[in-house]
């Protein structure tokens, strides 16, 4: 999930709730032309099912790389964790059936 806020706030001030919540699945992330939104270091999240696109700009090239890396690796990690959980559930079910 990606929570999007209107502005960056420091940790000591109370924060407003996010104005947008994006569930990062069924999408692809790609770098985009800076001229598209008039900012440097931009990327876009394109959702396949809805056709909607969300454009973002990072502060610098290093930050851009971190954003894209996190947004593309996180779904893979989630799939691995889901698979592990599923395999554990199968193992537990098999153990219960063996006792009965």
N, C-alpha and C positions, 0 to 999 in steps of 0.2 A: 504494500500500500504506500502511496505517496500522498502526504498531506501538504496542501498548498495554502500558503498564507498571503494576505495582502501586502504585508511589509515585514521586514526583519526586525525583531525586537531583542533587546538584551535580556539575559536570564533573570535580572532582578525585577523587571516590570511585569505586571500581569499581562497575559497574552489573550488576544481574542481567539475564538475558535477558528479553525481553518475554513476557508470559503469553498474549498474543493478537495475531494478525496478521490484519488485515482487508484483503482485496483489494477496493478500491473500484471495483466494476463491477457492472452489473445491480442497481443500487440507486438510491434517491432519498433526499435529505437534506432534512429539514424542521425548522422550529422547533417546539417542543412546549410544552405547558402546564407551567409551573413546578411545579404541584401534582402532576404525574405522578411525579416522583422527589424532590420536596421541596427542590429547589434552583433558584436563579435562573439565567437565561441558558442554558437547556437546548436541545439539538437531538437529533434521532434519525436514525440511518442505518437505513433499511428495505431489506432485500434482497428483491427480487422473486421470485427463484427458490426461496429457502428459506423465505421468510416470517419470517425472524428479524429482530429489531430490537435495536439497540444504542444506549443512551442515554448522552449526555455532557453535562457542564456546564462552561461557560467561567467564567473569573474575573470578567469584566465584559462590558458590552455591546459594546465595541470588539473585544475578543478573540473574542466570539461571532461577530461579523461576519467577522473574519479566518478563523476556522475554517470557517464555512459557505462563504465565498468560495473558499478553497483547495480544499476538498473537492469543490466543484462545477466549478471551472475546470480543475483538474488532469486529469480525464478528457477534456475537450475538447482540451487541449494534447496529450495522449497520442494522441488520434485524429489530430490534425493531423500529428504527427511520424510516426505509422505510415503515413499517406497519403503523405507526402513520401518516406519510405523505399521504399514500394511503387512509386511513380512512378520513383524512381531505379533500382530493380531492373529495371523494364520497359525503361527507356531503355538500360541496360547490355546487356540481353538483345537488344534490337533492334540495337544497335551490333555485337554479336558475330555475329548472324545476317547482318548486312550484309557483314561481312568474309569470310564463308564462301561 
